[in-house]
Amino acid sequence: MENATEALAVGVNFIVKNFLLNHVGENPKEIKTEMADDLIVVLIRNLLSPAEKDLLEHQSELASCQQLRKRLFQESEHILHER
């Protein structure tokens, strides 16, 4: 069972990395998938662009950065469902 879980985690990592690279234009430093029962958590390191990092230095811009990311993923959700 452990091998099946590891294989699934590798597959999720591959799909997420390809999605981010091909549809968001970002190449994160690390993607790690953790699974427990029916829960899957994907951890992504260094996903933010330099411009987004600059925006986050100003607390007032945090909400707009979050909204931008949220809208981007909502509009791209169908791509992930196809995989």
N, C-alpha and C positions, 0 to 999 in steps of 0.2 A: 504493500500500500504506500510505503514511503516513496518508492521510485515513481509511482504514478503521480503523487503530489508534487514531487520535484519536477517531473516532466511538465505538469500543468503550469507550475510557477515559471519555468523557462519559456513556455509558450506565451504566457501572459506578458512576460518581460519583452519578448520579441515583438508582439503585436503593439504594445504601448510604445516601444522605442521607434518602430517604423511609423506609427501614427504621428508621433511628435516630430519626427524628422521630415516626413513627407507632407504633412498637413499643417503643422504649426511652425516649421522651420527651426526647431530647437533640437539640439543634441545633448541631452542631459548626461552628466558625468556618471551617474549611477542610477540604476533602477533595481529595486529589490521588492519581491512579492512575498508576503507572509500569508499563510492560510491556516485557519482553524475552524473546523466544522464547516459551516456554510458561509463563513466570512472570508473575504479576500481583501487584503490591504496592499496597495501599491505605493511604495515610497520612492520619490523621485528627488535626486539631488541636482543642484545647479541647473534648474529649469528656467529661471528668470533671465530675461535679456538684460544687458547693461542699462537700457533705458528704464525698464521696470524696476531695477534695483535703485536707480536714482529717484524714481517716483516714491518708492517705499521709505526713503529717508525723510520724507515729509509726510507726517501723519495725516494731513488733510487729503493727500492723494491716494491713500491706502484703499478707500472704498472704490474709487474709479478703476484702480488696477485690478481689484478683485472682480468687479463687474465685467471688465474687459475679458479676463480669463474665463469667467463663468459663461459669458455669451459665446466665446470662441468654442468652448467644449460643447455647449448645447447645440450650436449650429453644426457641429461635426459629429454629433452622437450617432447619426445613421451610418457613418463610415465604420465605426467600431462594431455596430450591430451586424454589419455585413461579414465581419471576420469571425 
